[in-house]
Amino acid sequence: MTGAVAKARVMDRYMLTFEGRARFKRTKLRADVEGTDLMVGFEVLDYLYEHGASSLEEIEKHTGLSYSQLVHKLESLMPWGYVERLDEPQ
């Protein structure tokens, strides 16, 4: 793993947006009523919902997704307003 990739895993942080949190909360509530099959594929959102802003490394450890799968999933959620990338600390 190169130094830049290792730094990105630790420094890049993502969190649910306010709207994304509200949408996902409704999904979780529906899953409680209709069954857990509704939650399949929502591991990243579930982790962010439960833990708040998290690094790629933290999310990767919890979900078991590879780095590239995780980045792809996060980037696909951002245009929908579910997730935002936080700026690096100065």
Beta strands, then each sheet from edge to edge (+ up, - down):
strand 1: 13-16
strand 2: 54-55
strand 3: 83-86
sheet 1: 2+ 1- 3+
end
